[in-house]
Amino acid sequence: MRVVIVTESFPPDVNGVAHCALQTARHLVDRGHAPLVVAPASPRFPAAPDQAAAPPAGPGPDALAPCPVVRVPSLPLPGYPQVRVALPSRRVAAAVGEHRADIVHLASPFILGVRGMSAAARLGIPAVAVYQTDLAGYARTYMGAGEAAAWRRIRSVHAAADRTLAPSSAALRDLEAHGVPRVRLWPRGVDTVRFRPALRDESLRRHLAPNGELIVGYVGRLAPEKHVELLAGVCGLDGVRVVVVGDGPSETSLRGALPGAAFLGRRTGDELARIFASLDVFVHTGPFETFCQTVQEAMACGLPVVAPAAGGPLDLVDHGRTGLLVPPGDPAAVRDAVRALAADPALRAAYGATGRATVEGRTWAAVGDQLIDHYTDVLAARRTAVAV
């Protein structure tokens, strides 16, 4: 199967969309398929001025990618330079056509994905759209309005796809409630080999909490929609050290809002896994997560989780078995949940062990095979429609 993955973000970007697109490409290669990625260029990975549909052979900025990558010119999002916005380019249509794609995979389609959808439609190629970003929630956070317009955009893009894949039950319900047709559930995998309890590092723990404090961690972007400031009450708990991993436009304000917290910046790969495993409690604060990959990674490391009872965490956190769900946006509830876990080591251990057992079967290979099944269904349905 020849697949073009049109993604709004790809490594070296660090976010859920980029990570899922990378894992998808890897799995397709592992299963003997032929993927091609189309992604925005970045300062580190620029688009060559004369780049056509296929990238040049030999070493290059995407040499470590599992498949060829076509970079499309882009600009940084004003006020949030870590996010790149693709510019109009004929490279998307050229990539889809020259790769002789059987199917087009649209990862969190918004700007680049719309062009990928248009190219697929013009060429008569089926498309699968993967919903990953709560644009309506972001509109509310950044502009205080615009939710209706965001949903119109989502509906128009996804309605053109042969199938939309939602990462969680909450996301699926939202999409169907707003009129998006042909929605199916497709969750995310987790690397249970990389993220595992055995990586707990006592020397790192002594460095982060020299007085033996309970270590409570957040991992993710530092941006307004994540509401990391809700950890302020946790910072005031006796015997607790808050550790924040990630970067983003809110970092400066959060350093003031979270007194005593340790900010480690962006960490990835094995280093990130070691930090995860060295925490005692993981807290996620964002209410707009369509899935929430960091919750799964924390569970894989055997950590009890505190997360908002909204979006993706509703599928991931079994309240009272693997962690605690709290009302979204409630700092007192976050503080009280951490306090309860801090006071009960046996409960933390039980939640962590159950969480690890829960995610052990959620490998990227298993989830990737589910995706290939979706592709197969879409291709079969398209062939039937053509025959009729």
C-alpha positions as CSV (number, residue, x, y, z in Angstrom):
1,M,0.0,0.0,0.0
2,R,1.3,3.4,-0.9
3,V,0.4,6.1,1.6
4,V,1.0,9.8,1.7
5,I,0.9,11.2,5.3
6,V,0.1,14.9,5.2
7,T,0.8,16.2,8.7
8,E,0.7,19.6,10.2
9,S,3.7,18.7,12.4
10,F,6.6,16.2,12.2
11,P,9.8,15.7,14.2
12,P,11.9,17.5,15.3
13,D,8.6,19.1,16.5
14,V,7.6,17.6,19.9
15,N,3.9,17.2,20.2
16,G,1.2,14.6,19.8
17,V,0.6,15.2,16.1
18,A,4.3,14.9,15.2
19,H,4.8,11.8,17.4
20,C,1.7,10.0,16.0
21,A,2.7,10.8,12.4
22,L,6.2,9.4,13.1
23,Q,4.9,6.3,14.7
24,T,2.5,5.8,11.8
25,A,5.2,6.1,9.2
26,R,7.4,3.7,11.1
27,H,4.7,1.1,11.4
28,L,3.8,1.2,7.8
29,V,7.4,0.6,6.8
30,D,7.7,-2.2,9.3
31,R,4.6,-3.9,7.7
32,G,6.0,-3.6,4.2
33,H,4.0,-0.5,3.0
34,A,5.4,2.6,1.3
35,P,4.7,5.8,3.1
36,L,5.7,9.4,2.2
37,V,5.4,12.2,4.7
38,V,4.5,15.8,3.7
39,A,5.2,18.3,6.5
40,P,5.9,22.0,7.2
41,A,9.5,23.1,6.9
42,S,11.2,24.5,10.0
43,P,14.4,26.4,10.5
44,R,16.2,23.1,11.3
45,F,14.5,21.2,8.4
46,P,14.0,23.7,5.6
47,A,12.3,23.1,2.3
48,A,14.8,23.2,-0.6
49,P,13.9,25.9,-3.1
50,D,13.8,23.4,-6.0
51,Q,12.4,20.4,-4.0
52,A,9.9,18.5,-6.0
53,A,7.6,15.8,-4.8
54,A,10.4,13.4,-3.8
55,P,13.3,14.5,-1.6
56,P,16.8,14.2,-2.8
57,A,18.7,10.9,-2.2
58,G,21.4,10.7,0.4
59,P,21.9,12.3,3.8
60,G,19.7,15.2,4.6
61,P,17.8,16.9,7.5
62,D,15.3,14.1,7.6
63,A,17.8,11.3,7.1
64,L,16.7,9.6,10.3
65,A,13.0,9.5,9.3
66,P,11.6,6.1,8.5
67,C,10.6,7.2,5.0
68,P,11.0,10.1,2.5
69,V,9.8,13.5,3.8
70,V,8.7,16.4,1.6
71,R,9.0,19.7,3.4
72,V,6.6,22.5,2.5
73,P,7.5,26.2,3.1
74,S,6.1,27.5,6.4
75,L,6.1,30.5,8.8
76,P,6.0,30.4,12.6
77,L,2.7,31.1,14.2
78,P,2.7,34.6,15.7
79,G,3.3,34.5,19.4
80,Y,4.0,30.7,19.3
81,P,7.1,30.1,17.1
82,Q,7.2,26.4,18.0
83,V,4.1,26.0,15.8
84,R,4.6,26.2,12.0
85,V,1.9,27.2,9.5
86,A,2.4,25.8,6.0
87,L,2.3,28.3,3.1
88,P,0.5,27.6,-0.2
89,S,2.6,25.2,-2.2
90,R,2.2,22.9,-5.2
91,R,4.4,20.4,-3.5
92,V,1.5,18.8,-1.7
93,A,-0.4,17.8,-4.9
94,A,2.9,16.9,-6.6
95,A,3.8,14.6,-3.7
96,V,0.4,12.8,-3.7
97,G,0.5,12.3,-7.5
98,E,4.1,11.3,-7.9
99,H,4.1,8.9,-5.0
100,R,1.2,7.2,-6.8
101,A,-0.7,7.1,-3.5
102,D,-3.4,4.5,-2.8
103,I,-4.6,6.5,0.2
104,V,-3.9,9.9,1.8
105,H,-3.6,10.1,5.6
106,L,-4.4,13.6,6.9
107,A,-2.9,14.1,10.4
108,S,-4.8,16.8,12.3
109,P,-5.8,18.5,9.0
110,F,-6.1,22.3,9.3
111,I,-3.9,24.2,6.8
112,L,-1.6,21.7,5.1
113,G,-4.2,19.0,5.5
114,V,-6.8,20.9,3.5
115,R,-4.4,21.0,0.6
116,G,-3.8,17.3,1.0
117,M,-7.6,16.7,1.0
118,S,-8.0,18.8,-2.2
119,A,-5.2,16.9,-3.9
120,A,-6.8,13.6,-3.0
121,A,-10.2,14.7,-4.3
122,R,-8.8,15.9,-7.6
123,L,-6.9,12.6,-8.1
124,G,-9.8,10.4,-7.0
125,I,-7.7,9.0,-4.1
126,P,-9.5,8.1,-0.8
127,A,-8.5,10.0,2.3
128,V,-8.6,9.2,6.0
129,A,-8.6,12.2,8.4
130,V,-7.2,11.9,11.9
131,Y,-8.7,14.3,14.4
132,Q,-6.1,15.3,17.0
133,T,-6.5,18.9,17.9
134,D,-9.4,20.6,19.7
135,L,-9.4,23.8,17.6
136,A,-12.6,25.0,19.2
137,G,-11.1,24.8,22.6
138,Y,-8.0,26.6,21.4
139,A,-10.2,29.3,19.8
140,R,-11.9,29.8,23.2
141,T,-8.5,30.0,25.0
142,Y,-6.7,32.3,22.7
143,M,-9.4,34.5,21.3
144,G,-12.3,34.2,23.7
145,A,-14.6,33.4,20.8
146,G,-14.6,31.6,17.5
147,E,-15.7,28.2,18.6
148,A,-18.5,28.1,16.0
149,A,-16.1,29.1,13.2
150,A,-13.6,26.4,14.3
151,W,-16.2,23.7,14.2
152,R,-17.3,24.8,10.7
153,R,-13.7,24.5,9.6
154,I,-13.4,21.0,11.3
155,R,-16.7,19.9,9.8
156,S,-15.9,21.0,6.3
157,V,-12.5,19.3,6.2
158,H,-13.5,16.1,7.8
159,A,-16.8,15.7,5.9
160,A,-14.7,15.5,2.7
161,A,-12.8,12.5,4.1
162,D,-13.8,8.9,3.5
163,R,-13.4,8.3,7.2
164,T,-12.5,10.4,10.2
165,L,-10.6,8.7,13.1
166,A,-11.2,10.0,16.6
167,P,-8.6,9.3,19.3
168,S,-11.1,9.0,22.2
169,S,-14.7,8.5,23.0
170,A,-15.1,12.1,24.0
171,A,-13.6,13.3,20.7
172,L,-15.9,10.9,18.8
173,R,-19.0,12.2,20.5
174,D,-17.9,15.8,19.9
175,L,-17.4,15.2,16.2
176,E,-20.7,13.4,15.7
177,A,-22.5,16.1,17.7
178,H,-21.1,18.7,15.3
179,G,-22.2,16.9,12.2
180,V,-19.0,15.1,11.2
181,P,-19.9,11.9,9.3
182,R,-18.2,8.5,9.1
183,V,-16.3,8.8,12.4
184,R,-14.6,5.7,13.9
185,L,-12.4,5.3,17.1
186,W,-8.7,5.0,16.7
187,P,-6.7,5.4,19.9
188,R,-2.9,6.0,20.3
189,G,-0.2,3.6,21.2
190,V,2.5,3.8,23.8
191,D,6.1,2.6,23.8
192,T,6.0,0.3,26.9
193,V,9.7,-0.7,26.3
194,R,10.9,2.9,26.5
195,F,8.5,4.0,29.2
196,R,8.8,1.6,32.1
197,P,9.1,1.7,35.9
198,A,12.6,0.1,35.9
199,L,14.1,3.4,34.7
200,R,13.4,5.1,38.1
201,D,16.7,6.9,38.9
202,E,17.5,7.6,42.6
203,S,20.3,9.9,41.8
204,L,18.0,12.0,39.6
205,R,15.4,12.0,42.4
206,R,18.0,13.2,44.9
207,H,18.9,16.0,42.5
208,L,15.3,17.1,42.0
209,A,14.2,16.6,45.6
210,P,17.2,16.8,47.9
211,N,15.1,16.7,51.0
212,G,13.2,13.6,50.0
213,E,10.1,15.4,48.8
214,L,7.3,13.7,46.9
215,I,8.0,14.5,43.2
216,V,4.9,15.6,41.2
217,G,5.5,16.1,37.5
218,Y,3.9,17.7,34.5
219,V,5.1,17.0,31.0
220,G,3.9,18.8,27.9
221,R,3.8,22.2,26.2
222,L,3.8,25.3,28.3
223,A,1.0,27.1,26.6
224,P,-2.2,28.8,27.8
225,E,-4.5,25.9,26.8
226,K,-2.6,23.6,29.1
227,H,-3.5,25.6,32.2
228,V,-0.3,24.5,34.0
229,E,-0.9,27.3,36.5
230,L,-3.4,25.0,38.2
231,L,-0.3,23.4,39.9
232,A,0.2,26.5,42.0
233,G,-1.7,24.9,45.0
234,V,0.4,21.8,44.7
235,C,3.6,23.9,45.0
236,G,2.3,25.0,48.4
237,L,2.0,21.5,49.8
238,D,4.5,20.4,52.5
239,G,6.9,17.8,51.4
240,V,6.1,18.1,47.7
241,R,8.3,19.2,44.8
242,V,6.7,20.1,41.5
243,V,8.8,19.3,38.3
244,V,7.7,20.8,34.9
245,V,9.1,19.3,31.7
246,G,8.5,21.1,28.4
247,D,8.7,24.5,26.8
248,G,6.4,27.1,25.2
249,P,5.2,30.6,25.3
250,S,3.9,30.4,28.9
251,E,7.2,29.4,30.5
252,T,8.0,32.9,31.8
253,S,4.7,33.4,33.5
254,L,4.6,29.9,34.9
255,R,8.0,30.4,36.6
256,G,6.3,33.2,38.5
257,A,3.1,31.3,39.1
258,L,4.7,28.1,40.4
259,P,7.1,29.0,43.2
260,G,9.7,26.4,44.0
261,A,8.9,24.3,40.9
262,A,11.9,22.9,38.9
263,F,11.7,23.7,35.2
264,L,13.7,21.2,33.1
265,G,12.9,22.4,29.7
266,R,12.2,20.2,26.7
267,R,13.3,16.6,27.1
268,T,12.8,13.7,24.7
269,G,13.5,10.0,24.2
270,D,15.2,7.9,26.8
271,E,16.0,11.0,28.9
272,L,12.3,11.8,29.1
273,A,11.4,8.2,30.0
274,R,13.9,8.3,32.9
275,I,12.4,11.5,34.2
276,F,8.8,10.1,33.9
277,A,9.9,6.9,35.8
278,S,11.5,9.0,38.6
279,L,8.3,10.9,39.4
280,D,5.9,9.8,42.2
281,V,2.7,11.3,40.8
282,F,1.9,12.6,37.3
283,V,-0.5,15.5,36.9
284,H,-2.0,16.7,33.6
285,T,-4.0,20.0,33.8
286,G,-5.2,20.7,30.2
287,P,-9.0,20.3,29.6
288,F,-8.7,20.3,25.7
289,E,-6.9,17.0,25.1
290,T,-8.4,14.8,22.4
291,F,-6.2,12.0,23.7
292,C,-3.3,12.9,26.1
293,Q,-0.3,10.8,25.2
294,T,1.6,11.9,28.3
295,V,-1.0,10.3,30.5
296,Q,-0.3,6.9,28.8
297,E,3.4,7.4,29.1
298,A,3.1,8.1,32.8
299,M,0.9,5.0,33.3
300,A,3.5,2.9,31.4
301,C,6.0,4.1,33.9
302,G,3.8,2.9,36.8
303,L,2.7,6.3,38.0
304,P,-0.6,7.3,39.5
305,V,-2.2,10.0,37.4
306,V,-4.3,13.1,38.3
307,A,-6.1,14.5,35.2
308,P,-9.2,16.6,34.4
309,A,-12.4,14.7,33.8
310,A,-12.6,15.9,30.2
311,G,-11.6,14.8,26.8
312,G,-9.1,12.0,26.3
313,P,-8.2,11.3,29.9
314,L,-11.8,10.0,30.4
315,D,-10.8,7.0,28.4
316,L,-7.3,6.6,29.9
317,V,-7.7,7.2,33.7
318,D,-9.9,4.7,35.6
319,H,-10.9,6.9,38.5
320,G,-10.1,5.1,41.8
321,R,-8.0,2.4,40.0
322,T,-5.3,4.0,38.0
323,G,-5.6,7.6,39.3
324,L,-8.0,10.4,40.1
325,L,-10.1,12.5,37.7
326,V,-10.9,16.0,38.9
327,P,-13.2,18.8,37.7
328,P,-11.5,20.7,34.8
329,G,-10.0,24.1,35.8
330,D,-10.3,23.5,39.5
331,P,-7.0,24.2,41.3
332,A,-8.3,23.1,44.7
333,A,-9.3,19.8,43.3
334,V,-5.9,19.2,41.8
335,R,-4.2,20.1,45.1
336,D,-6.5,17.9,47.1
337,A,-6.0,14.9,44.7
338,V,-2.2,15.2,45.0
339,R,-2.5,15.6,48.8
340,A,-4.5,12.4,49.0
341,L,-1.9,10.5,47.0
342,A,1.0,12.0,48.9
343,A,-0.5,10.7,52.1
344,D,-0.9,7.1,50.9
345,P,2.1,5.4,49.4
346,A,0.2,2.1,49.2
347,L,-2.5,3.7,47.1
348,R,0.1,5.3,44.8
349,A,1.7,1.9,44.3
350,A,-1.6,0.2,43.6
351,Y,-2.7,2.9,41.1
352,G,0.7,2.8,39.4
353,A,0.7,-1.0,39.0
354,T,-2.8,-1.1,37.7
355,G,-2.0,1.7,35.2
356,R,1.1,-0.2,33.9
357,A,-1.0,-3.4,33.4
358,T,-3.7,-1.4,31.7
359,V,-1.4,0.0,28.9
360,E,0.8,-3.0,28.3
361,G,-1.3,-4.1,25.3
362,R,-1.6,-0.7,23.8
363,T,1.6,-0.9,21.7
364,W,2.1,1.2,18.6
365,A,2.3,-2.0,16.6
366,A,-1.2,-3.0,17.8
367,V,-2.6,0.4,17.2
368,G,-0.8,0.6,13.8
369,D,-2.5,-2.6,12.7
370,Q,-5.8,-1.1,13.6
371,L,-5.0,1.9,11.3
372,I,-4.1,-0.4,8.4
373,D,-7.5,-2.1,8.9
374,H,-9.2,1.3,8.6
375,Y,-7.2,1.9,5.4
376,T,-8.3,-1.5,4.0
377,D,-12.0,-0.8,4.8
378,V,-11.9,2.6,3.2
379,L,-10.2,1.2,0.0
380,A,-12.7,-1.6,-0.2
381,A,-15.7,0.8,0.2
382,R,-14.3,3.1,-2.5
383,R,-13.9,0.1,-4.9
384,T,-17.4,-1.0,-4.2
385,A,-18.8,2.5,-4.8
386,V,-16.9,2.7,-8.1
387,A,-18.2,-0.7,-9.2
388,V,-21.8,0.3,-8.5
